[in-house]
Amino acid sequence: MSRTTHTDLARSARWFHALADETRLQIIERLCSGEQCVCDLTDFLQTGQSRLSFHLKTLKEAGVLNDRREGRWVYYSLNPDTLDEISGAIRDLKSANARGLASTCCE
């Protein structure tokens, strides 16, 4: 019997939705080297502010990013707690698969 709750599944769905985009993965990869100003991310991705804002908002709402304002600039960094939770969710899936908890109704 699964101990996963509806809340866990909804949170996981938000994470994986946020990670299911090449541009957002590029943002995450860039932030692995540390905090970045939104202007640096715009230059790195060679994209418009509107498009970048959409992707940053998606990642932030999923809890993947932290942000802080300094004057007129916003700086983004990865949220290590959420990254640990994502890793844990994937580890749990791998563990369940290794234990053979898949359905056997058709066997």
C-alpha positions as CSV (number, residue, x, y, z in Angstrom):
1,M,0.0,0.0,0.0
2,S,1.3,3.4,-0.9
3,R,2.0,6.0,1.7
4,T,2.0,8.8,-0.8
5,T,-0.6,11.4,-0.1
6,H,-2.6,13.6,-2.6
7,T,-0.5,16.6,-1.3
8,D,2.7,14.8,-2.1
9,L,1.5,13.9,-5.6
10,A,0.4,17.5,-6.3
11,R,3.7,18.9,-5.1
12,S,5.7,16.4,-7.2
13,A,3.6,17.2,-10.2
14,R,4.5,20.9,-9.7
15,W,8.2,20.1,-9.5
16,F,8.2,17.9,-12.6
17,H,6.1,20.4,-14.6
18,A,8.6,23.0,-13.7
19,L,11.5,20.8,-14.7
20,A,9.9,19.7,-18.0
21,D,11.1,22.6,-20.1
22,E,14.5,23.0,-21.7
23,T,14.7,26.7,-20.9
24,R,14.0,26.1,-17.2
25,L,16.6,23.4,-17.1
26,Q,19.1,25.9,-18.6
27,I,18.2,28.3,-15.8
28,I,18.7,25.7,-13.2
29,E,22.0,24.6,-14.7
30,R,23.2,28.3,-14.7
31,L,22.2,28.7,-11.1
32,C,24.2,25.7,-10.0
33,S,27.2,28.0,-10.1
34,G,25.5,30.4,-7.6
35,E,23.1,33.3,-7.4
36,Q,22.4,35.2,-10.6
37,C,20.9,38.6,-11.3
38,V,17.9,38.5,-13.6
39,C,19.8,40.7,-16.1
40,D,22.6,38.1,-16.2
41,L,20.1,35.3,-16.9
42,T,18.5,37.4,-19.7
43,D,21.9,37.8,-21.3
44,F,22.9,34.1,-20.8
45,L,19.7,32.8,-22.4
46,Q,19.5,35.6,-25.0
47,T,15.8,35.9,-24.4
48,G,13.3,38.6,-23.7
49,Q,12.4,39.7,-20.2
50,S,8.8,38.6,-20.6
51,R,9.7,35.0,-21.6
52,L,12.3,34.8,-18.8
53,S,9.9,36.1,-16.2
54,F,7.4,33.4,-17.1
55,H,10.0,30.6,-16.6
56,L,11.3,32.1,-13.4
57,K,7.8,32.4,-12.0
58,T,7.1,28.8,-12.8
59,L,10.3,27.6,-11.1
60,K,9.7,29.9,-8.1
61,E,6.0,28.7,-7.7
62,A,7.3,25.1,-7.7
63,G,9.7,26.1,-4.9
64,V,12.8,25.3,-7.0
65,L,14.1,28.9,-6.8
66,N,14.6,31.5,-4.2
67,D,14.7,35.2,-5.0
68,R,15.7,38.4,-3.3
69,R,15.4,42.0,-4.4
70,E,18.4,44.4,-4.2
71,G,17.4,47.8,-5.4
72,R,15.8,47.5,-8.8
73,W,17.4,44.1,-9.5
74,V,16.1,40.6,-8.5
75,Y,18.6,37.8,-7.8
76,Y,17.7,34.1,-8.1
77,S,19.3,31.1,-6.5
78,L,18.4,27.4,-6.2
79,N,16.4,26.3,-3.2
80,P,18.5,23.5,-1.7
81,D,15.6,22.2,0.5
82,T,13.4,21.7,-2.5
83,L,16.2,20.0,-4.5
84,D,16.7,17.6,-1.6
85,E,13.0,16.9,-1.6
86,I,13.0,16.2,-5.3
87,S,16.0,13.9,-4.9
88,G,14.2,12.1,-2.1
89,A,11.0,11.6,-4.2
90,I,13.1,10.1,-7.0
91,R,15.0,7.9,-4.6
92,D,11.6,6.7,-3.2
93,L,10.4,5.8,-6.7
94,K,13.6,3.9,-7.4
95,S,13.4,2.1,-4.1
96,A,9.7,1.1,-4.7
97,N,10.6,-0.1,-8.1
98,A,13.6,-2.1,-6.8
99,R,11.3,-3.7,-4.2
100,G,8.9,-4.8,-6.9
101,L,5.9,-2.9,-5.7
102,A,4.4,-2.7,-9.2
103,S,0.9,-4.2,-9.7
104,T,0.7,-7.9,-10.2
105,C,-3.0,-8.0,-11.1
106,C,-2.4,-9.3,-14.7
107,E,0.0,-12.0,-13.8
